[in-house]
């Protein structure tokens, strides 16, 4: 079973994404911020990490950098409300493997996660 670490400071967003991922049969761990995400990442070694970009303490970019420092081959997807011109390019250049904007369309998320975990 593939393991996914889901990181978002909004519990409603985490619940929605978790429901989608649970229906697909993934094992999902949740973190509400970047610091807890890094602890869980090191403990659980997820196959995919899904990160919100706007979070307190450590934002998604800082969390991504720490994850990639720990494992340069880590697969990390951004799921974010950032939809301004250049946001996606900045995220991909930083090392995110994919970038999805909120509100998340369920079928699109499912297909992107399947592709990243293939």
N, CA, C and O atoms as a GROMACS GRO file, in nm:
protein
  472
    1UNK      N    1   0.084  -0.118   0.000
    1UNK     CA    2   0.000   0.000   0.000
    1UNK      C    3   0.089   0.125   0.000
    1UNK      O    4   0.184   0.134   0.079
    2UNK      N    5   0.059   0.218  -0.088
    2UNK     CA    6   0.137   0.342  -0.096
    2UNK      C    7   0.099   0.434   0.019
    2UNK      O    8  -0.017   0.444   0.057
    3UNK      N    9   0.201   0.501   0.072
    3UNK     CA   10   0.183   0.590   0.188
    3UNK      C   11   0.194   0.736   0.142
    3UNK      O   12   0.287   0.773   0.070
    4UNK      N   13   0.097   0.818   0.184
    4UNK     CA   14   0.095   0.959   0.148
    4UNK      C   15   0.094   1.043   0.275
    4UNK      O   16   0.020   1.014   0.369
    5UNK      N   17   0.178   1.146   0.277
    5UNK     CA   18   0.178   1.244   0.384
    5UNK      C   19   0.106   1.368   0.334
    5UNK      O   20   0.148   1.429   0.236
    6UNK      N   21  -0.002   1.405   0.400
    6UNK     CA   22  -0.088   1.516   0.361
    6UNK      C   23  -0.066   1.629   0.460
    6UNK      O   24  -0.089   1.613   0.580
    7UNK      N   25  -0.022   1.746   0.410
    7UNK     CA   26   0.014   1.857   0.498
    7UNK      C   27  -0.066   1.982   0.459
    7UNK      O   28  -0.049   2.036   0.350
    8UNK      N   29  -0.152   2.026   0.550
    8UNK     CA   30  -0.232   2.146   0.528
    8UNK      C   31  -0.275   2.197   0.664
    8UNK      O   32  -0.317   2.118   0.749
    9UNK      N   33  -0.265   2.327   0.687
    9UNK     CA   34  -0.303   2.382   0.817
    9UNK      C   35  -0.454   2.392   0.835
    9UNK      O   36  -0.501   2.417   0.946
   10UNK      N   37  -0.531   2.375   0.728
   10UNK     CA   38  -0.676   2.382   0.735
   10UNK      C   39  -0.735   2.242   0.751
   10UNK      O   40  -0.723   2.161   0.659
   11UNK      N   41  -0.798   2.212   0.865
   11UNK     CA   42  -0.850   2.077   0.886
   11UNK      C   43  -0.960   2.038   0.786
   11UNK      O   44  -0.974   1.920   0.754
   12UNK      N   45  -1.035   2.133   0.736
   12UNK     CA   46  -1.139   2.102   0.636
   12UNK      C   47  -1.075   2.056   0.506
   12UNK      O   48  -1.122   1.961   0.444
   13UNK      N   49  -0.968   2.124   0.464
   13UNK     CA   50  -0.896   2.082   0.343
   13UNK      C   51  -0.836   1.944   0.360
   13UNK      O   52  -0.843   1.860   0.270
   14UNK      N   53  -0.776   1.919   0.477
   14UNK     CA   54  -0.718   1.786   0.503
   14UNK      C   55  -0.825   1.679   0.497
   14UNK      O   56  -0.803   1.572   0.440
   15UNK      N   57  -0.941   1.705   0.555
   15UNK     CA   58  -1.049   1.607   0.556
   15UNK      C   59  -1.096   1.575   0.414
   15UNK      O   60  -1.115   1.459   0.379
   16UNK      N   61  -1.114   1.678   0.333
   16UNK     CA   62  -1.157   1.658   0.194
   16UNK      C   63  -1.055   1.576   0.116
   16UNK      O   64  -1.090   1.479   0.049
   17UNK      N   65  -0.928   1.614   0.124
   17UNK     CA   66  -0.824   1.543   0.050
   17UNK      C   67  -0.807   1.401   0.103
   17UNK      O   68  -0.788   1.307   0.025
   18UNK      N   69  -0.816   1.385   0.233
   18UNK     CA   70  -0.803   1.251   0.291
   18UNK      C   71  -0.913   1.158   0.240
   18UNK      O   72  -0.887   1.042   0.208
   19UNK      N   73  -1.036   1.209   0.233
   19UNK     CA   74  -1.147   1.127   0.182
   19UNK      C   75  -1.118   1.078   0.041
   19UNK      O   76  -1.141   0.961   0.009
   20UNK      N   77  -1.068   1.166  -0.043
   20UNK     CA   78  -1.036   1.129  -0.181
   20UNK      C   79  -0.928   1.022  -0.182
   20UNK      O   80  -0.941   0.922  -0.254
   21UNK      N   81  -0.822   1.042  -0.105
   21UNK     CA   82  -0.710   0.948  -0.103
   21UNK      C   83  -0.747   0.815  -0.038
   21UNK      O   84  -0.702   0.710  -0.082
   22UNK      N   85  -0.829   0.820   0.067
   22UNK     CA   86  -0.877   0.697   0.130
   22UNK      C   87  -0.956   0.612   0.031
   22UNK      O   88  -0.940   0.491   0.026
   23UNK      N   89  -1.042   0.678  -0.048
   23UNK     CA   90  -1.122   0.605  -0.147
   23UNK      C   91  -1.035   0.534  -0.250
   23UNK      O   92  -1.076   0.433  -0.308
   24UNK      N   93  -0.916   0.586  -0.271
   24UNK     CA   94  -0.823   0.526  -0.367
   24UNK      C   95  -0.739   0.416  -0.303
   24UNK      O   96  -0.663   0.348  -0.373
   25UNK      N   97  -0.751   0.398  -0.172
   25UNK     CA   98  -0.680   0.290  -0.104
   25UNK      C   99  -0.542   0.324  -0.054
   25UNK      O  100  -0.463   0.234  -0.025
   26UNK      N  101  -0.509   0.453  -0.044
   26UNK     CA  102  -0.378   0.492   0.006
   26UNK      C  103  -0.379   0.498   0.159
   26UNK      O  104  -0.483   0.524   0.220
   27UNK      N  105  -0.263   0.475   0.219
   27UNK     CA  106  -0.245   0.497   0.362
   27UNK      C  107  -0.207   0.644   0.379
   27UNK      O  108  -0.106   0.688   0.325
   28UNK      N  109  -0.285   0.718   0.453
   28UNK     CA  110  -0.266   0.863   0.464
   28UNK      C  111  -0.228   0.903   0.605
   28UNK      O  112  -0.296   0.867   0.702
   29UNK      N  113  -0.120   0.978   0.617
   29UNK     CA  114  -0.078   1.041   0.742
   29UNK      C  115  -0.103   1.190   0.724
   29UNK      O  116  -0.089   1.242   0.613
   30UNK      N  117  -0.141   1.260   0.831
   30UNK     CA  118  -0.171   1.402   0.822
   30UNK      C  119  -0.082   1.483   0.915
   30UNK      O  120  -0.045   1.439   1.024
   31UNK      N  121  -0.049   1.604   0.869
   31UNK     CA  122   0.021   1.701   0.952
   31UNK      C  123  -0.041   1.838   0.927
   31UNK      O  124  -0.082   1.870   0.816
   32UNK      N  125  -0.048   1.918   1.034
   32UNK     CA  126  -0.111   2.049   1.023
   32UNK      C  127  -0.012   2.162   0.998
   32UNK      O  128  -0.052   2.277   0.980
   33UNK      N  129   0.118   2.130   0.996
   33UNK     CA  130   0.218   2.233   0.968
   33UNK      C  131   0.348   2.167   0.921
   33UNK      O  132   0.363   2.045   0.926
   34UNK      N  133   0.440   2.250   0.877
   34UNK     CA  134   0.566   2.200   0.823
   34UNK      C  135   0.652   2.128   0.924
   34UNK      O  136   0.718   2.030   0.889
   35UNK      N  137   0.654   2.174   1.048
   35UNK     CA  138   0.737   2.108   1.149
   35UNK      C  139   0.690   1.965   1.176
   35UNK      O  140   0.771   1.872   1.180
   36UNK      N  141   0.559   1.948   1.193
   36UNK     CA  142   0.506   1.812   1.212
   36UNK      C  143   0.524   1.728   1.086
   36UNK      O  144   0.545   1.607   1.094
   37UNK      N  145   0.514   1.792   0.972
   37UNK     CA  146   0.534   1.720   0.846
   37UNK      C  147   0.675   1.663   0.837
   37UNK      O  148   0.693   1.549   0.796
   38UNK      N  149   0.774   1.740   0.876
   38UNK     CA  150   0.913   1.693   0.870
   38UNK      C  151   0.935   1.576   0.966
   38UNK      O  152   1.004   1.479   0.932
   39UNK      N  153   0.877   1.584   1.085
   39UNK     CA  154   0.888   1.474   1.180
   39UNK      C  155   0.825   1.348   1.122
   39UNK      O  156   0.886   1.240   1.125
   40UNK      N  157   0.703   1.360   1.069
   40UNK     CA  158   0.636   1.244   1.010
   40UNK      C  159   0.708   1.193   0.886
   40UNK      O  160   0.713   1.072   0.862
   41UNK      N  161   0.762   1.284   0.808
   41UNK     CA  162   0.834   1.242   0.688
   41UNK      C  163   0.951   1.151   0.726
   41UNK      O  164   0.970   1.045   0.666
   42UNK      N  165   1.026   1.191   0.825
   42UNK     CA  166   1.142   1.112   0.868
   42UNK      C  167   1.101   0.978   0.930
   42UNK      O  168   1.168   0.877   0.910
   43UNK      N  169   0.990   0.978   1.004
   43UNK     CA  170   0.943   0.856   1.069
   43UNK      C  171   0.879   0.758   0.970
   43UNK      O  172   0.904   0.638   0.976
   44UNK      N  173   0.796   0.809   0.881
   44UNK     CA  174   0.710   0.724   0.798
   44UNK      C  175   0.760   0.703   0.656
   44UNK      O  176   0.715   0.610   0.590
   45UNK      N  177   0.851   0.784   0.608
   45UNK     CA  178   0.907   0.770   0.473
   45UNK      C  179   0.795   0.753   0.367
   45UNK      O  180   0.787   0.649   0.302
   46UNK      N  181   0.710   0.854   0.350
   46UNK     CA  182   0.599   0.842   0.256
   46UNK      C  183   0.646   0.830   0.111
   46UNK      O  184   0.755   0.874   0.076
   47UNK      N  185   0.562   0.769   0.029
   47UNK     CA  186   0.589   0.759  -0.114
   47UNK      C  187   0.558   0.890  -0.185
   47UNK      O  188   0.616   0.920  -0.290
   48UNK      N  189   0.468   0.968  -0.128
   48UNK     CA  190   0.428   1.098  -0.183
   48UNK      C  191   0.393   1.189  -0.068
   48UNK      O  192   0.330   1.148   0.029
   49UNK      N  193   0.435   1.316  -0.079
   49UNK     CA  194   0.396   1.418   0.017
   49UNK      C  195   0.316   1.523  -0.058
   49UNK      O  196   0.358   1.572  -0.163
   50UNK      N  197   0.201   1.558  -0.003
   50UNK     CA  198   0.116   1.663  -0.061
   50UNK      C  199   0.121   1.780   0.036
   50UNK      O  200   0.080   1.769   0.151
   51UNK      N  201   0.172   1.895  -0.013
   51UNK     CA  202   0.196   2.011   0.073
   51UNK      C  203   0.112   2.132   0.030
   51UNK      O  204   0.105   2.164  -0.088
   52UNK      N  205   0.051   2.196   0.126
   52UNK     CA  206  -0.004   2.329   0.105
   52UNK      C  207   0.114   2.424   0.107
   52UNK      O  208   0.215   2.395   0.172
   53UNK      N  209   0.105   2.536   0.038
   53UNK     CA  210   0.216   2.631   0.038
   53UNK      C  211   0.205   2.735   0.148
   53UNK      O  212   0.306   2.778   0.203
   54UNK      N  213   0.084   2.775   0.182
   54UNK     CA  214   0.063   2.876   0.284
   54UNK      C  215   0.034   2.811   0.417
   54UNK      O  216  -0.078   2.767   0.443
   55UNK      N  217   0.138   2.804   0.501
   55UNK     CA  218   0.122   2.745   0.634
   55UNK      C  219   0.203   2.828   0.733
   55UNK      O  220   0.302   2.890   0.695
   56UNK      N  221   0.161   2.828   0.859
   56UNK     CA  222   0.240   2.899   0.960
   56UNK      C  223   0.367   2.822   0.994
   56UNK      O  224   0.380   2.704   0.961
   57UNK      N  225   0.458   2.887   1.058
   57UNK     CA  226   0.586   2.834   1.104
   57UNK      C  227   0.678   2.804   0.985
   57UNK      O  228   0.767   2.884   0.956
   58UNK      N  229   0.658   2.693   0.917
   58UNK     CA  230   0.732   2.661   0.794
   58UNK      C  231   0.632   2.658   0.680
   58UNK      O  232   0.537   2.580   0.683
   59UNK      N  233   0.652   2.740   0.578
   59UNK     CA  234   0.560   2.734   0.465
   59UNK      C  235   0.597   2.614   0.376
   59UNK      O  236   0.692   2.542   0.405
   60UNK      N  237   0.521   2.594   0.272
   60UNK     CA  238   0.542   2.479   0.184
   60UNK      C  239   0.679   2.477   0.118
   60UNK      O  240   0.738   2.371   0.102
   61UNK      N  241   0.729   2.594   0.080
   61UNK     CA  242   0.862   2.600   0.016
   61UNK      C  243   0.972   2.562   0.114
   61UNK      O  244   1.064   2.489   0.078
   62UNK      N  245   0.964   2.612   0.237
   62UNK     CA  246   1.064   2.577   0.339
   62UNK      C  247   1.056   2.429   0.374
   62UNK      O  248   1.158   2.363   0.393
   63UNK      N  249   0.934   2.378   0.384
   63UNK     CA  250   0.916   2.236   0.415
   63UNK      C  251   0.970   2.150   0.302
   63UNK      O  252   1.036   2.050   0.327
   64UNK      N  253   0.942   2.189   0.179
   64UNK     CA  254   0.994   2.116   0.063
   64UNK      C  255   1.147   2.112   0.067
   64UNK      O  256   1.206   2.006   0.048
   65UNK      N  257   1.210   2.225   0.093
   65UNK     CA  258   1.356   2.229   0.096
   65UNK      C  259   1.412   2.131   0.199
   65UNK      O  260   1.508   2.059   0.172
   66UNK      N  261   1.351   2.128   0.317
   66UNK     CA  262   1.397   2.035   0.421
   66UNK      C  263   1.376   1.890   0.381
   66UNK      O  264   1.460   1.805   0.407
   67UNK      N  265   1.262   1.861   0.317
   67UNK     CA  266   1.236   1.725   0.271
   67UNK      C  267   1.339   1.684   0.167
   67UNK      O  268   1.395   1.575   0.173
   68UNK      N  269   1.365   1.773   0.070
   68UNK     CA  270   1.462   1.740  -0.036
   68UNK      C  271   1.604   1.731   0.018
   68UNK      O  272   1.685   1.655  -0.035
   69UNK      N  273   1.636   1.807   0.123
   69UNK     CA  274   1.767   1.793   0.188
   69UNK      C  275   1.780   1.655   0.250
   69UNK      O  276   1.888   1.596   0.250
   70UNK      N  277   1.670   1.604   0.303
   70UNK     CA  278   1.667   1.472   0.366
   70UNK      C  279   1.668   1.361   0.260
   70UNK      O  280   1.732   1.257   0.277
   71UNK      N  281   1.594   1.384   0.150
   71UNK     CA  282   1.581   1.284   0.044
   71UNK      C  283   1.563   1.355  -0.090
   71UNK      O  284   1.452   1.394  -0.124
   72UNK      N  285   1.671   1.373  -0.167
   72UNK     CA  286   1.662   1.445  -0.294
   72UNK      C  287   1.567   1.380  -0.396
   72UNK      O  288   1.525   1.446  -0.492
   73UNK      N  289   1.532   1.254  -0.376
   73UNK     CA  290   1.442   1.184  -0.468
   73UNK      C  291   1.295   1.189  -0.423
   73UNK      O  292   1.209   1.128  -0.485
   74UNK      N  293   1.267   1.262  -0.316
   74UNK     CA  294   1.131   1.269  -0.262
   74UNK      C  295   1.033   1.320  -0.368
   74UNK      O  296   1.066   1.408  -0.448
   75UNK      N  297   0.913   1.264  -0.365
   75UNK     CA  298   0.806   1.305  -0.456
   75UNK      C  299   0.711   1.392  -0.375
   75UNK      O  300   0.645   1.346  -0.282
   76UNK      N  301   0.705   1.521  -0.413
   76UNK     CA  302   0.626   1.618  -0.339
   76UNK      C  303   0.538   1.697  -0.436
   76UNK      O  304   0.585   1.749  -0.537
   77UNK      N  305   0.409   1.705  -0.403
   77UNK     CA  306   0.311   1.777  -0.483
   77UNK      C  307   0.260   1.897  -0.404
   77UNK      O  308   0.235   1.886  -0.284
   78UNK      N  309   0.246   2.010  -0.470
   78UNK     CA  310   0.185   2.128  -0.408
   78UNK      C  311   0.036   2.128  -0.439
   78UNK      O  312  -0.005   2.109  -0.554
   79UNK      N  313  -0.044   2.147  -0.337
   79UNK     CA  314  -0.188   2.170  -0.352
   79UNK      C  315  -0.215   2.299  -0.279
   79UNK      O  316  -0.206   2.305  -0.156
   80UNK      N  317  -0.249   2.404  -0.354
   80UNK     CA  318  -0.247   2.538  -0.297
   80UNK      C  319  -0.352   2.631  -0.356
   80UNK      O  320  -0.405   2.608  -0.465
   81UNK      N  321  -0.379   2.737  -0.284
   81UNK     CA  322  -0.468   2.842  -0.333
   81UNK      C  323  -0.391   2.942  -0.418
   81UNK      O  324  -0.452   3.028  -0.483
   82UNK      N  325  -0.258   2.934  -0.420
   82UNK     CA  326  -0.178   3.026  -0.502
   82UNK      C  327  -0.204   3.000  -0.649
   82UNK      O  328  -0.173   2.892  -0.700
   83UNK      N  329  -0.261   3.097  -0.716
   83UNK     CA  330  -0.292   3.079  -0.858
   83UNK      C  331  -0.252   3.201  -0.940
   83UNK      O  332  -0.304   3.224  -1.049
   84UNK      N  333  -0.160   3.278  -0.888
   84UNK     CA  334  -0.113   3.397  -0.959
   84UNK      C  335  -0.012   3.356  -1.066
   84UNK      O  336   0.047   3.248  -1.062
   85UNK      N  337   0.004   3.443  -1.161
   85UNK     CA  338   0.099   3.420  -1.269
   85UNK      C  339   0.238   3.395  -1.210
   85UNK      O  340   0.287   3.473  -1.128
   86UNK      N  341   0.300   3.288  -1.252
   86UNK     CA  342   0.435   3.256  -1.207
   86UNK      C  343   0.442   3.165  -1.085
   86UNK      O  344   0.548   3.110  -1.056
   87UNK      N  345   0.331   3.148  -1.012
   87UNK     CA  346   0.334   3.064  -0.891
   87UNK      C  347   0.371   2.920  -0.924
   87UNK      O  348   0.455   2.860  -0.857
   88UNK      N  349   0.308   2.865  -1.025
   88UNK     CA  350   0.334   2.726  -1.062
   88UNK      C  351   0.479   2.707  -1.105
   88UNK      O  352   0.545   2.612  -1.064
   89UNK      N  353   0.529   2.798  -1.187
   89UNK     CA  354   0.668   2.789  -1.235
   89UNK      C  355   0.765   2.797  -1.118
   89UNK      O  356   0.864   2.723  -1.114
   90UNK      N  357   0.738   2.886  -1.023
   90UNK     CA  358   0.825   2.899  -0.905
   90UNK      C  359   0.826   2.769  -0.825
   90UNK      O  360   0.931   2.723  -0.780
   91UNK      N  361   0.708   2.710  -0.807
   91UNK     CA  362   0.698   2.586  -0.730
   91UNK      C  363   0.771   2.471  -0.799
   91UNK      O  364   0.845   2.396  -0.734
   92UNK      N  365   0.751   2.456  -0.928
   92UNK     CA  366   0.819   2.348  -1.002
   92UNK      C  367   0.970   2.368  -1.002
   92UNK      O  368   1.046   2.272  -0.991
   93UNK      N  369   1.014   2.493  -1.015
   93UNK     CA  370   1.157   2.521  -1.011
   93UNK      C  371   1.217   2.490  -0.874
   93UNK      O  372   1.334   2.454  -0.864
   94UNK      N  373   1.136   2.504  -0.768
   94UNK     CA  374   1.184   2.474  -0.632
   94UNK      C  375   1.197   2.325  -0.607
   94UNK      O  376   1.266   2.284  -0.514
   95UNK      N  377   1.130   2.242  -0.688
   95UNK     CA  378   1.143   2.098  -0.672
   95UNK      C  379   1.012   2.022  -0.656
   95UNK      O  380   1.013   1.899  -0.645
   96UNK      N  381   0.900   2.093  -0.653
   96UNK     CA  382   0.772   2.022  -0.650
   96UNK      C  383   0.757   1.945  -0.780
   96UNK      O  384   0.794   1.995  -0.887
   97UNK      N  385   0.704   1.823  -0.773
   97UNK     CA  386   0.685   1.741  -0.893
   97UNK      C  387   0.556   1.774  -0.966
   97UNK      O  388   0.542   1.747  -1.085
   98UNK      N  389   0.461   1.834  -0.893
   98UNK     CA  390   0.333   1.870  -0.952
   98UNK      C  391   0.274   1.984  -0.872
   98UNK      O  392   0.319   2.014  -0.761
   99UNK      N  393   0.172   2.049  -0.929
   99UNK     CA  394   0.114   2.169  -0.870
   99UNK      C  395  -0.034   2.172  -0.905
   99UNK      O  396  -0.070   2.180  -1.022
  100UNK      N  397  -0.119   2.166  -0.804
  100UNK     CA  398  -0.264   2.169  -0.824
  100UNK      C  399  -0.320   2.285  -0.742
  100UNK      O  400  -0.282   2.304  -0.627
  101UNK      N  401  -0.410   2.362  -0.803
  101UNK     CA  402  -0.470   2.473  -0.732
  101UNK      C  403  -0.603   2.433  -0.668
  101UNK      O  404  -0.675   2.346  -0.718
  102UNK      N  405  -0.633   2.500  -0.558
  102UNK     CA  406  -0.760   2.481  -0.488
  102UNK      C  407  -0.862   2.575  -0.550
  102UNK      O  408  -0.824   2.682  -0.597
  103UNK      N  409  -0.987   2.540  -0.552
  103UNK     CA  410  -1.044   2.417  -0.501
  103UNK      C  411  -1.003   2.298  -0.589
  103UNK      O  412  -0.994   2.309  -0.711
  104UNK      N  413  -0.977   2.188  -0.524
  104UNK     CA  414  -0.927   2.068  -0.592
  104UNK      C  415  -1.041   1.993  -0.660
  104UNK      O  416  -1.145   1.967  -0.600
  105UNK      N  417  -1.019   1.960  -0.785
  105UNK     CA  418  -1.114   1.877  -0.860
  105UNK      C  419  -1.074   1.733  -0.836
  105UNK      O  420  -0.961   1.694  -0.867
  106UNK      N  421  -1.166   1.652  -0.780
  106UNK     CA  422  -1.133   1.517  -0.732
  106UNK      C  423  -1.068   1.428  -0.838
  106UNK      O  424  -0.966   1.366  -0.810
  107UNK      N  425  -1.124   1.422  -0.956
  107UNK     CA  426  -1.070   1.333  -1.060
  107UNK      C  427  -0.930   1.376  -1.102
  107UNK      O  428  -0.845   1.292  -1.131
  108UNK      N  429  -0.907   1.506  -1.106
  108UNK     CA  430  -0.774   1.555  -1.142
  108UNK      C  431  -0.672   1.515  -1.036
  108UNK      O  432  -0.562   1.470  -1.069
  109UNK      N  433  -0.708   1.531  -0.909
  109UNK     CA  434  -0.617   1.492  -0.802
  109UNK      C  435  -0.588   1.342  -0.809
  109UNK      O  436  -0.473   1.301  -0.799
  110UNK      N  437  -0.691   1.262  -0.825
  110UNK     CA  438  -0.671   1.117  -0.833
  110UNK      C  439  -0.573   1.081  -0.944
  110UNK      O  440  -0.481   1.002  -0.923
  111UNK      N  441  -0.591   1.139  -1.061
  111UNK     CA  442  -0.505   1.103  -1.174
  111UNK      C  443  -0.362   1.151  -1.153
  111UNK      O  444  -0.268   1.081  -1.190
  112UNK      N  445  -0.344   1.269  -1.094
  112UNK     CA  446  -0.208   1.319  -1.071
  112UNK      C  447  -0.136   1.234  -0.966
  112UNK      O  448  -0.018   1.204  -0.980
  113UNK      N  449  -0.208   1.196  -0.860
  113UNK     CA  450  -0.147   1.112  -0.756
  113UNK      C  451  -0.109   0.977  -0.814
  113UNK      O  452   0.001   0.928  -0.789
  114UNK      N  453  -0.201   0.915  -0.892
  114UNK     CA  454  -0.168   0.786  -0.955
  114UNK      C  455  -0.044   0.796  -1.042
  114UNK      O  456   0.041   0.707  -1.039
  115UNK      N  457  -0.035   0.903  -1.119
  115UNK     CA  458   0.081   0.919  -1.208
  115UNK      C  459   0.210   0.937  -1.128
  115UNK      O  460   0.313   0.879  -1.162
  116UNK      N  461   0.206   1.017  -1.023
  116UNK     CA  462   0.326   1.040  -0.943
  116UNK      C  463   0.371   0.913  -0.870
  116UNK      O  464   0.490   0.896  -0.844
  117UNK      N  465   0.278   0.826  -0.836
  117UNK     CA  466   0.312   0.705  -0.763
  117UNK      C  467   0.340   0.585  -0.853
  117UNK      O  468   0.375   0.477  -0.805
  118UNK      N  469   0.325   0.604  -0.983
  118UNK     CA  470   0.346   0.492  -1.078
  118UNK      C  471   0.493   0.455  -1.088
  118UNK      O  472   0.529   0.364  -1.163
   0.00000   0.00000   0.00000
